[in-house]
């Protein structure tokens, strides 16, 4: 099975010991929206994906599964 945005989002959130509620508060979404994104039922905007990538200090390409290296390009 290939990895998707939803998988990476959940892995980043859980590895940083954040609840869906806490992540939602950080990026301005309801916990139910985080849950739906993690289950692949809804998507997000490019702007919000960039906020998520910045928060977790990973590249946007890594978050959206266009790269395997999570290091952001500086």
Gaussian input, Z-matrix of N, CA and C with variables (Angstrom, degrees):
# hf/3-21g

backbone

0 1
 N
 C     1     B1
 C     2     B2     1     A1
 N     3     B3     2     A2     1     D1
 C     4     B4     3     A3     2     D2
 C     5     B5     4     A4     3     D3
 N     6     B6     5     A5     4     D4
 C     7     B7     6     A6     5     D5
 C     8     B8     7     A7     6     D6
 N     9     B9     8     A8     7     D7
 C    10    B10     9     A9     8     D8
 C    11    B11    10    A10     9     D9
 N    12    B12    11    A11    10    D10
 C    13    B13    12    A12    11    D11
 C    14    B14    13    A13    12    D12
 N    15    B15    14    A14    13    D13
 C    16    B16    15    A15    14    D14
 C    17    B17    16    A16    15    D15
 N    18    B18    17    A17    16    D16
 C    19    B19    18    A18    17    D17
 C    20    B20    19    A19    18    D18
 N    21    B21    20    A20    19    D19
 C    22    B22    21    A21    20    D20
 C    23    B23    22    A22    21    D21
 N    24    B24    23    A23    22    D22
 C    25    B25    24    A24    23    D23
 C    26    B26    25    A25    24    D24
 N    27    B27    26    A26    25    D25
 C    28    B28    27    A27    26    D26
 C    29    B29    28    A28    27    D27
 N    30    B30    29    A29    28    D28
 C    31    B31    30    A30    29    D29
 C    32    B32    31    A31    30    D30
 N    33    B33    32    A32    31    D31
 C    34    B34    33    A33    32    D32
 C    35    B35    34    A34    33    D33
 N    36    B36    35    A35    34    D34
 C    37    B37    36    A36    35    D35
 C    38    B38    37    A37    36    D36
 N    39    B39    38    A38    37    D37
 C    40    B40    39    A39    38    D38
 C    41    B41    40    A40    39    D39
 N    42    B42    41    A41    40    D40
 C    43    B43    42    A42    41    D41
 C    44    B44    43    A43    42    D42
 N    45    B45    44    A44    43    D43
 C    46    B46    45    A45    44    D44
 C    47    B47    46    A46    45    D45
 N    48    B48    47    A47    46    D46
 C    49    B49    48    A48    47    D47
 C    50    B50    49    A49    48    D48
 N    51    B51    50    A50    49    D49
 C    52    B52    51    A51    50    D50
 C    53    B53    52    A52    51    D51
 N    54    B54    53    A53    52    D52
 C    55    B55    54    A54    53    D53
 C    56    B56    55    A55    54    D54
 N    57    B57    56    A56    55    D55
 C    58    B58    57    A57    56    D56
 C    59    B59    58    A58    57    D57
 N    60    B60    59    A59    58    D58
 C    61    B61    60    A60    59    D59
 C    62    B62    61    A61    60    D60
 N    63    B63    62    A62    61    D61
 C    64    B64    63    A63    62    D62
 C    65    B65    64    A64    63    D63
 N    66    B66    65    A65    64    D64
 C    67    B67    66    A66    65    D65
 C    68    B68    67    A67    66    D66
 N    69    B69    68    A68    67    D67
 C    70    B70    69    A69    68    D68
 C    71    B71    70    A70    69    D69
 N    72    B72    71    A71    70    D70
 C    73    B73    72    A72    71    D71
 C    74    B74    73    A73    72    D72
 N    75    B75    74    A74    73    D73
 C    76    B76    75    A75    74    D74
 C    77    B77    76    A76    75    D75
 N    78    B78    77    A77    76    D76
 C    79    B79    78    A78    77    D77
 C    80    B80    79    A79    78    D78
 N    81    B81    80    A80    79    D79
 C    82    B82    81    A81    80    D80
 C    83    B83    82    A82    81    D81
 N    84    B84    83    A83    82    D82
 C    85    B85    84    A84    83    D83
 C    86    B86    85    A85    84    D84
 N    87    B87    86    A86    85    D85
 C    88    B88    87    A87    86    D86
 C    89    B89    88    A88    87    D87
 N    90    B90    89    A89    88    D88
 C    91    B91    90    A90    89    D89
 C    92    B92    91    A91    90    D90
 N    93    B93    92    A92    91    D91
 C    94    B94    93    A93    92    D92
 C    95    B95    94    A94    93    D93
 N    96    B96    95    A95    94    D94
 C    97    B97    96    A96    95    D95
 C    98    B98    97    A97    96    D96
 N    99    B99    98    A98    97    D97
 C   100   B100    99    A99    98    D98
 C   101   B101   100   A100    99    D99
 N   102   B102   101   A101   100   D100
 C   103   B103   102   A102   101   D101
 C   104   B104   103   A103   102   D102
 N   105   B105   104   A104   103   D103
 C   106   B106   105   A105   104   D104
 C   107   B107   106   A106   105   D105
 N   108   B108   107   A107   106   D106
 C   109   B109   108   A108   107   D107
 C   110   B110   109   A109   108   D108
 N   111   B111   110   A110   109   D109
 C   112   B112   111   A111   110   D110
 C   113   B113   112   A112   111   D111
 N   114   B114   113   A113   112   D112
 C   115   B115   114   A114   113   D113
 C   116   B116   115   A115   114   D114
 N   117   B117   116   A116   115   D115
 C   118   B118   117   A117   116   D116
 C   119   B119   118   A118   117   D117
 N   120   B120   119   A119   118   D118
 C   121   B121   120   A120   119   D119
 C   122   B122   121   A121   120   D120
 N   123   B123   122   A122   121   D121
 C   124   B124   123   A123   122   D122
 C   125   B125   124   A124   123   D123
 N   126   B126   125   A125   124   D124
 C   127   B127   126   A126   125   D125
 C   128   B128   127   A127   126   D126
 N   129   B129   128   A128   127   D127
 C   130   B130   129   A129   128   D128
 C   131   B131   130   A130   129   D129
 N   132   B132   131   A131   130   D130
 C   133   B133   132   A132   131   D131
 C   134   B134   133   A133   132   D132
 N   135   B135   134   A134   133   D133
 C   136   B136   135   A135   134   D134
 C   137   B137   136   A136   135   D135
 N   138   B138   137   A137   136   D136
 C   139   B139   138   A138   137   D137
 C   140   B140   139   A139   138   D138
 N   141   B141   140   A140   139   D139
 C   142   B142   141   A141   140   D140
 C   143   B143   142   A142   141   D141
 N   144   B144   143   A143   142   D142
 C   145   B145   144   A144   143   D143
 C   146   B146   145   A145   144   D144
 N   147   B147   146   A146   145   D145
 C   148   B148   147   A147   146   D146
 C   149   B149   148   A148   147   D147
 N   150   B150   149   A149   148   D148
 C   151   B151   150   A150   149   D149
 C   152   B152   151   A151   150   D150
 N   153   B153   152   A152   151   D151
 C   154   B154   153   A153   152   D152
 C   155   B155   154   A154   153   D153
 N   156   B156   155   A155   154   D154
 C   157   B157   156   A156   155   D155
 C   158   B158   157   A157   156   D156
 N   159   B159   158   A158   157   D157
 C   160   B160   159   A159   158   D158
 C   161   B161   160   A160   159   D159
 N   162   B162   161   A161   160   D160
 C   163   B163   162   A162   161   D161
 C   164   B164   163   A163   162   D162
 N   165   B165   164   A164   163   D163
 C   166   B166   165   A165   164   D164
 C   167   B167   166   A166   165   D165
 N   168   B168   167   A167   166   D166
 C   169   B169   168   A168   167   D167
 C   170   B170   169   A169   168   D168
 N   171   B171   170   A170   169   D169
 C   172   B172   171   A171   170   D170
 C   173   B173   172   A172   171   D171
 N   174   B174   173   A173   172   D172
 C   175   B175   174   A174   173   D173
 C   176   B176   175   A175   174   D174
 N   177   B177   176   A176   175   D175
 C   178   B178   177   A177   176   D176
 C   179   B179   178   A178   177   D177
 N   180   B180   179   A179   178   D178
 C   181   B181   180   A180   179   D179
 C   182   B182   181   A181   180   D180
 N   183   B183   182   A182   181   D181
 C   184   B184   183   A183   182   D182
 C   185   B185   184   A184   183   D183
 N   186   B186   185   A185   184   D184
 C   187   B187   186   A186   185   D185
 C   188   B188   187   A187   186   D186
 N   189   B189   188   A188   187   D187
 C   190   B190   189   A189   188   D188
 C   191   B191   190   A190   189   D189
 N   192   B192   191   A191   190   D190
 C   193   B193   192   A192   191   D191
 C   194   B194   193   A193   192   D192
 N   195   B195   194   A194   193   D193
 C   196   B196   195   A195   194   D194
 C   197   B197   196   A196   195   D195
 N   198   B198   197   A197   196   D196
 C   199   B199   198   A198   197   D197
 C   200   B200   199   A199   198   D198
 N   201   B201   200   A200   199   D199
 C   202   B202   201   A201   200   D200
 C   203   B203   202   A202   201   D201
 N   204   B204   203   A203   202   D202
 C   205   B205   204   A204   203   D203
 C   206   B206   205   A205   204   D204
 N   207   B207   206   A206   205   D205
 C   208   B208   207   A207   206   D206
 C   209   B209   208   A208   207   D207
 N   210   B210   209   A209   208   D208
 C   211   B211   210   A210   209   D209
 C   212   B212   211   A211   210   D210
 N   213   B213   212   A212   211   D211
 C   214   B214   213   A213   212   D212
 C   215   B215   214   A214   213   D213
 N   216   B216   215   A215   214   D214
 C   217   B217   216   A216   215   D215
 C   218   B218   217   A217   216   D216
 N   219   B219   218   A218   217   D217
 C   220   B220   219   A219   218   D218
 C   221   B221   220   A220   219   D219

   B1=1.4487
   B2=1.5299
   B3=1.3045
   B4=1.4620
   B5=1.5233
   B6=1.3006
   B7=1.4605
   B8=1.5243
   B9=1.3178
   B10=1.4583
   B11=1.5291
   B12=1.3421
   B13=1.4613
   B14=1.5215
   B15=1.3164
   B16=1.4660
   B17=1.5262
   B18=1.3290
   B19=1.4652
   B20=1.5221
   B21=1.3156
   B22=1.4718
   B23=1.5217
   B24=1.3106
   B25=1.4594
   B26=1.5275
   B27=1.3094
   B28=1.4661
   B29=1.5255
   B30=1.3211
   B31=1.4701
   B32=1.5257
   B33=1.3203
   B34=1.4656
   B35=1.5288
   B36=1.3209
   B37=1.4665
   B38=1.5174
   B39=1.3233
   B40=1.4636
   B41=1.5222
   B42=1.3190
   B43=1.4684
   B44=1.5274
   B45=1.3283
   B46=1.4622
   B47=1.5277
   B48=1.3168
   B49=1.4756
   B50=1.5259
   B51=1.3295
   B52=1.4575
   B53=1.5245
   B54=1.3089
   B55=1.4610
   B56=1.5269
   B57=1.3205
   B58=1.4621
   B59=1.5281
   B60=1.3205
   B61=1.4566
   B62=1.5263
   B63=1.3270
   B64=1.4706
   B65=1.5246
   B66=1.3297
   B67=1.4635
   B68=1.5161
   B69=1.3130
   B70=1.4588
   B71=1.5103
   B72=1.3278
   B73=1.4651
   B74=1.5182
   B75=1.3141
   B76=1.4628
   B77=1.5276
   B78=1.3331
   B79=1.4697
   B80=1.5219
   B81=1.3348
   B82=1.4590
   B83=1.5065
   B84=1.3264
   B85=1.4646
   B86=1.5242
   B87=1.3129
   B88=1.4588
   B89=1.5268
   B90=1.3310
   B91=1.4697
   B92=1.5351
   B93=1.3167
   B94=1.4717
   B95=1.5317
   B96=1.3302
   B97=1.4741
   B98=1.5235
   B99=1.3339
   B100=1.4678
   B101=1.5221
   B102=1.3223
   B103=1.4751
   B104=1.5266
   B105=1.3164
   B106=1.4646
   B107=1.5296
   B108=1.3374
   B109=1.4739
   B110=1.5177
   B111=1.3312
   B112=1.4608
   B113=1.5251
   B114=1.3116
   B115=1.4665
   B116=1.5327
   B117=1.3320
   B118=1.4548
   B119=1.5154
   B120=1.3312
   B121=1.4631
   B122=1.5207
   B123=1.3433
   B124=1.4621
   B125=1.5244
   B126=1.2994
   B127=1.4667
   B128=1.5219
   B129=1.2981
   B130=1.4645
   B131=1.5141
   B132=1.2992
   B133=1.4569
   B134=1.5297
   B135=1.3022
   B136=1.4548
   B137=1.5265
   B138=1.3112
   B139=1.4611
   B140=1.5261
   B141=1.3280
   B142=1.4579
   B143=1.5323
   B144=1.3256
   B145=1.4695
   B146=1.5259
   B147=1.3306
   B148=1.4663
   B149=1.5241
   B150=1.3241
   B151=1.4654
   B152=1.5338
   B153=1.3193
   B154=1.4694
   B155=1.5269
   B156=1.3318
   B157=1.4668
   B158=1.5259
   B159=1.3107
   B160=1.4651
   B161=1.5237
   B162=1.3175
   B163=1.4599
   B164=1.5266
   B165=1.3315
   B166=1.4571
   B167=1.5323
   B168=1.3379
   B169=1.4531
   B170=1.5306
   B171=1.3331
   B172=1.4590
   B173=1.5254
   B174=1.3033
   B175=1.4624
   B176=1.5262
   B177=1.3126
   B178=1.4558
   B179=1.5224
   B180=1.3290
   B181=1.4687
   B182=1.5285
   B183=1.3181
   B184=1.4654
   B185=1.5326
   B186=1.3187
   B187=1.4614
   B188=1.5223
   B189=1.3197
   B190=1.4646
   B191=1.5308
   B192=1.3157
   B193=1.4681
   B194=1.5277
   B195=1.3294
   B196=1.4633
   B197=1.5156
   B198=1.3376
   B199=1.4608
   B200=1.5197
   B201=1.3082
   B202=1.4559
   B203=1.5202
   B204=1.3254
   B205=1.4457
   B206=1.5302
   B207=1.3343
   B208=1.4568
   B209=1.5320
   B210=1.3273
   B211=1.4619
   B212=1.5175
   B213=1.3341
   B214=1.4700
   B215=1.5165
   B216=1.3044
   B217=1.4693
   B218=1.5098
   B219=1.2969
   B220=1.4601
   B221=1.5065
   A1=109.12
   A2=116.66
   A3=119.11
   A4=110.07
   A5=114.20
   A6=120.56
   A7=110.34
   A8=116.24
   A9=122.62
   A10=109.60
   A11=115.31
   A12=121.69
   A13=110.09
   A14=117.10
   A15=120.87
   A16=111.73
   A17=117.13
   A18=121.09
   A19=111.24
   A20=115.72
   A21=119.05
   A22=111.41
   A23=116.75
   A24=119.94
   A25=110.05
   A26=116.53
   A27=119.72
   A28=110.93
   A29=116.65
   A30=119.53
   A31=111.47
   A32=116.99
   A33=120.03
   A34=110.51
   A35=116.08
   A36=119.48
   A37=111.61
   A38=117.28
   A39=119.54
   A40=111.96
   A41=118.19
   A42=119.60
   A43=111.70
   A44=116.36
   A45=121.24
   A46=111.58
   A47=115.52
   A48=122.76
   A49=113.18
   A50=114.98
   A51=120.37
   A52=109.58
   A53=116.33
   A54=120.02
   A55=108.30
   A56=115.86
   A57=119.10
   A58=109.84
   A59=116.77
   A60=121.13
   A61=111.04
   A62=116.69
   A63=120.41
   A64=111.25
   A65=117.09
   A66=119.21
   A67=110.12
   A68=117.02
   A69=120.24
   A70=112.06
   A71=116.63
   A72=120.45
   A73=111.34
   A74=116.72
   A75=121.25
   A76=111.45
   A77=116.78
   A78=119.31
   A79=113.89
   A80=116.73
   A81=119.70
   A82=115.57
   A83=117.23
   A84=122.02
   A85=110.34
   A86=115.91
   A87=120.63
   A88=108.83
   A89=116.91
   A90=119.90
   A91=112.45
   A92=116.59
   A93=119.42
   A94=111.21
   A95=117.11
   A96=119.86
   A97=110.71
   A98=116.79
   A99=120.14
   A100=109.19
   A101=116.34
   A102=121.19
   A103=110.80
   A104=116.86
   A105=120.52
   A106=111.96
   A107=117.01
   A108=119.86
   A109=110.63
   A110=117.25
   A111=120.64
   A112=112.22
   A113=117.01
   A114=120.61
   A115=111.89
   A116=116.93
   A117=121.46
   A118=114.08
   A119=117.55
   A120=120.94
   A121=112.93
   A122=116.69
   A123=120.17
   A124=108.78
   A125=115.33
   A126=121.22
   A127=108.28
   A128=115.30
   A129=120.08
   A130=108.89
   A131=115.90
   A132=120.64
   A133=109.81
   A134=114.95
   A135=120.64
   A136=110.10
   A137=116.24
   A138=120.24
   A139=111.08
   A140=117.11
   A141=120.42
   A142=109.94
   A143=118.23
   A144=121.12
   A145=109.92
   A146=116.98
   A147=120.60
   A148=110.86
   A149=117.22
   A150=120.99
   A151=109.80
   A152=116.69
   A153=121.32
   A154=109.67
   A155=116.54
   A156=120.77
   A157=110.73
   A158=117.23
   A159=120.72
   A160=111.02
   A161=116.94
   A162=119.80
   A163=111.11
   A164=116.75
   A165=120.87
   A166=112.98
   A167=116.89
   A168=122.89
   A169=112.22
   A170=114.44
   A171=121.66
   A172=107.81
   A173=116.34
   A174=119.04
   A175=109.63
   A176=115.65
   A177=120.58
   A178=109.96
   A179=117.39
   A180=120.82
   A181=111.15
   A182=117.89
   A183=120.63
   A184=109.89
   A185=116.91
   A186=120.65
   A187=111.70
   A188=116.98
   A189=119.98
   A190=112.32
   A191=116.13
   A192=125.06
   A193=112.47
   A194=114.81
   A195=119.73
   A196=110.95
   A197=116.52
   A198=121.89
   A199=108.43
   A200=115.56
   A201=120.77
   A202=112.65
   A203=116.79
   A204=121.97
   A205=109.48
   A206=117.63
   A207=119.15
   A208=114.52
   A209=118.01
   A210=120.72
   A211=111.19
   A212=116.65
   A213=118.61
   A214=110.90
   A215=116.27
   A216=121.28
   A217=107.56
   A218=115.81
   A219=119.34
   A220=109.28
   D1=131.93
   D2=-179.62
   D3=-86.03
   D4=148.95
   D5=-177.87
   D6=-75.27
   D7=148.96
   D8=-179.66
   D9=-126.96
   D10=170.45
   D11=175.48
   D12=-51.28
   D13=-45.69
   D14=-177.43
   D15=-59.63
   D16=-39.89
   D17=178.71
   D18=-65.75
   D19=-44.19
   D20=-178.81
   D21=-67.71
   D22=-38.41
   D23=178.29
   D24=-61.31
   D25=-48.14
   D26=-179.00
   D27=-63.82
   D28=-42.67
   D29=-179.46
   D30=-63.83
   D31=-42.53
   D32=178.01
   D33=-63.24
   D34=-43.40
   D35=-179.24
   D36=-64.18
   D37=-48.03
   D38=-176.50
   D39=-71.93
   D40=-35.38
   D41=179.34
   D42=-68.84
   D43=-21.38
   D44=175.55
   D45=-96.91
   D46=10.97
   D47=176.77
   D48=53.48
   D49=44.52
   D50=177.74
   D51=-106.97
   D52=140.10
   D53=172.11
   D54=-79.31
   D55=164.50
   D56=175.57
   D57=-62.41
   D58=-35.52
   D59=178.76
   D60=-63.29
   D61=-46.97
   D62=-178.67
   D63=-63.99
   D64=-45.49
   D65=178.56
   D66=-62.12
   D67=-41.44
   D68=177.75
   D69=-58.41
   D70=-43.42
   D71=178.42
   D72=-62.86
   D73=-38.78
   D74=-178.94
   D75=-65.52
   D76=-41.52
   D77=-175.14
   D78=-103.90
   D79=2.21
   D80=174.76
   D81=83.27
   D82=35.66
   D83=177.24
   D84=-129.23
   D85=158.20
   D86=174.10
   D87=-74.37
   D88=151.68
   D89=177.52
   D90=-56.26
   D91=-33.45
   D92=179.52
   D93=-65.05
   D94=-31.89
   D95=177.31
   D96=-69.66
   D97=-38.91
   D98=176.51
   D99=-62.00
   D100=-45.40
   D101=178.57
   D102=-57.98
   D103=-46.33
   D104=-179.24
   D105=-64.74
   D106=-37.36
   D107=176.08
   D108=-66.12
   D109=-41.36
   D110=-179.33
   D111=-67.90
   D112=-23.66
   D113=176.57
   D114=-93.97
   D115=0.99
   D116=176.65
   D117=74.69
   D118=17.71
   D119=-178.12
   D120=-87.37
   D121=-25.02
   D122=175.43
   D123=-134.27
   D124=160.31
   D125=176.66
   D126=-109.24
   D127=-175.71
   D128=178.28
   D129=-133.56
   D130=173.50
   D131=178.33
   D132=-80.59
   D133=160.86
   D134=175.68
   D135=-60.42
   D136=-40.93
   D137=-179.34
   D138=-62.43
   D139=-44.52
   D140=-179.33
   D141=-69.14
   D142=-37.43
   D143=176.61
   D144=-61.33
   D145=-37.63
   D146=177.77
   D147=-65.87
   D148=-38.41
   D149=177.32
   D150=-63.64
   D151=-42.49
   D152=178.93
   D153=-62.55
   D154=-48.18
   D155=179.93
   D156=-60.01
   D157=-43.62
   D158=178.75
   D159=-63.43
   D160=-43.15
   D161=-179.23
   D162=-59.77
   D163=-44.47
   D164=-178.55
   D165=-86.20
   D166=-0.46
   D167=179.42
   D168=56.91
   D169=46.90
   D170=174.51
   D171=-124.47
   D172=161.79
   D173=178.22
   D174=-74.34
   D175=151.82
   D176=175.80
   D177=-62.23
   D178=-38.15
   D179=177.03
   D180=-59.91
   D181=-39.38
   D182=177.37
   D183=-64.63
   D184=-46.30
   D185=-177.17
   D186=-60.74
   D187=-39.41
   D188=-178.28
   D189=-95.02
   D190=16.44
   D191=172.50
   D192=61.84
   D193=40.98
   D194=171.93
   D195=-104.01
   D196=-4.10
   D197=179.65
   D198=-149.73
   D199=152.10
   D200=178.00
   D201=-93.15
   D202=-23.66
   D203=-179.60
   D204=-84.97
   D205=119.61
   D206=-177.82
   D207=-76.80
   D208=-11.34
   D209=-176.33
   D210=-61.23
   D211=128.08
   D212=176.68
   D213=-70.48
   D214=145.92
   D215=175.47
   D216=-80.79
   D217=123.08
   D218=-179.47
   D219=-110.21

